[in-house]
Amino acid sequence: MINRTAAATLAMALTMGGALAADDPARAQLEQRIKLTARLYGDGANSQRIASSGHARAMALLDEGRVHQAQAEQALAAGDLAAARREADEALRHISQARKLVPNATARQAEAQQRYGQRLATLERLLQAWPVPAGADPAAPPAGDGLADRQLAVKVLAAARSQAAAEQFDEANRQLAEAEGHLRFGLPRHLFLGLGQLGPAGARPHVEEPPQRGERHAGGRALQQ
């Protein structure tokens, strides 16, 4: 009887030991995750940026996330891995959302700079594909041929480059958008007039004329002056 009891106890101990061994990797991984999340909340610069931003939602997310982080640590200490994992997920979600609402100035600047470089390259390729005709005066192009918009785009691009040189990439991107608007309006008119000169005399190809400024295009939105 004693031997049977001892054998049953040993079997139970072995079973429990196996279960604990299986939980060890999961627990260790969860502990590491909770520690990493705690570092995010403990980052003074990160918390100060959110707290000083005045962004009510970001500040609320930070406070709520800290509660979830504390509950994750308590659940882990109590051995409730499921609850600890759930609270850790919530803590990470809250801090991630708060950081997105109040982005790091350095990261935001880098993103704006990258966007500027990509957009500038696109507009420069478009200008290269739209050369000024030989003999035309780029400073005083004929009205209605689209070249006036090209010249305006060139001037705005120069201003955008100056802003970028001063690391004012938000303003530079705004000016690139303005230059793009000039090119999008002027290039179709330039192509329309060029196509109208093709073919034998009196056989002008049918090309739908681009809308004038102030007219509505197919999308229903009026082109701006």
N, C-alpha and C positions, 0 to 999 in steps of 0.2 A: 504494500500500500504506500509505504514511504517512497519506494523507488518510483512508483507510478506518479506520485505527486511531484517528486523532484524532476522527473522527466517532463511532466506537463509544464512545470515552471520554467524549465530550461528552454523548452520549445517556444513558450510565450516570449521569453526574454530574447531569443534569437529572432523571432518574428518582429518584435518591437525594435530591436537593434537594426534589422534590415530596413524597416520603415524610416527610422531616424536617419540612417545612412543615405536613403534615397532622398530625404528632405534636405540634407545638408547642402548639396549644390544649389538647390532652389533658394534655400534660406540665404546662402552666401551671396548669391546673385541679387536677391532682394535687398540685403543689407547694403551692398555696394550702390545700388540704385538710390536708396533712401539717403545715403551719405552724399551722393552727387547732387541730389535735389536740395539737400540741406545747404550745400555750398552756394547754390544759386540764391537761396534766401539769405545766406550770410554774407553775400557779396555787398559790402557797404556802398560801393560806387553805383552798383545796379539798383539797390533799394533807394538810395538817395536821389538818383535820377527820376525814378518813378514818383517818389514822395514829393519832390520839388516841382514836378511837371504841372501840378494842378489838375491833372486828368482824373476826374472822380471815378470813372469806371476802372481805370488801371490801378488806382490806389485801393479800391474795394477788392479787386482781384488779388492784389498782393496780400491784404489782410486775411481774406478767406483762404488763400493758399497756405498761409502760415498755420492756420488752424488744421487744415488737412495734413500738413507735414507733421505737426505735433501728434495727431491721431495715428498717423502711420508709424511713428516711432514707438508710441505706446502699444499699438497692436503687435508690433514686432517683438517687443519685450515680453508681451503676454503669450507669445507663441502662436498668435492668430495670423498666419501668413496670408490667408485670403483677404482679411480685412486690411492688413498692412499694405498689400499690393494694391488694393482698391483705393485706399487713401493716398498712397504714393502717386498713383496715376492722376488723381485729382489735383494733388499739389503741383505736379509737373505741368498739367494742363493750365492751371491758373497762372503760374509764373510765366509760362510761354505766351499766353494771351496778353498779360500785362506788359511784357517786354515788346510785343508787336505794336501795342498801342502807343508806347513811348520808345521809339527806336533809338538806338545809340547814334549819336551825332556823327561819329567817325564812319560807321557802317552806312549811314544814310548818305553821307558825302561821297563815299566810294561808289555807291549805287548810282547816284546822280551823275558822277563823272563817267561811269561806264555807259550809261544811257546816252550821255552827250557824245561820246566817241562813236558809238554805233550810228546814231542819227546823223551826225556830221558826215561820216563816210558815205552814207546813203545819198545825202543831198549833193555832195561833191561829185559822186558818180553821175547823178542826174544832170548836173551842170555840164559835165564833160560830154555827155551825150547830146547836149543842146548848145552847140557852138554859135557864136555870133556870126552871121553871114559876112562874107568878105565885102568890104566897103561900107558896112553899116557902122553908124556911130553909136557905140554902146552907152554913151553918156546921154544921148538924145535920140532914142529909137523912135520910129514912126508909131503913131498912136494906133492901137487896135491890132497890132501884129503879135502881141504876146511878149515881145522883147522888153517892154517897159517893166513887166512883172519880173522878168529874169533879172533886170538891173536892180530892182528893189530887193529881190532875194539875195543878190550878191552883197548889197549894202548891209542887210540885216545879218547875214552870215559873218561879215567882218565885225559887227558889233558883238555877236555871240562869241567869236573867238577872243575878243578883248575881255569879256566877262569870264570866260573859261580861264584865261591867263591869270585873272585875279581870284580864281577858285570860287567864283560865284556861279556854280553849275546849275542851280535852279533857274536863275535868270537866263543863263545861256540856253538852257533847254526851252524856255518860253520863247526866246527869240528864234530858235531853230524851228519851232512849231509855226511861228509867223512866216518865216522864210519858206517853209514847206507849203503854206497856204498860197503864197504868191506863185510858186512853181506849179502847183496843181491847177491854178486858174490860167496861168499864161501859156503853159506848154500845150494844152489842147487847142488853143486858138492858133498858136504857131503851126502846129501840125495841120490844122484845118486849112489855113491859108496856103501852106506848102502843097497839100494835096490838090487844092484848087488850081494850081498852076501846072499840074501834070496832064498829059494826054493832048490830043490834037485840039486846035482852036475850036471853040464852040462846043467841045465835048467835055465840059467840066464834070468830074465824077461826083456822084451824089454822096455827100458827107453831111451828117447832121451837125449844124453849127452849134458850138458850145454856148451855154447860156451867158448872157451879159451879167455884169455885177448888178445885184438887186433882183435879178430874175430867179425863179425857182427851178431847180433841176429835178430830175426824176424822183429823188428822195423827198421832195417837198420842202426842203430847207432853203431859205434865201441865201445867196452868196453875199458875203459881207463886203463892204467897201474897203 
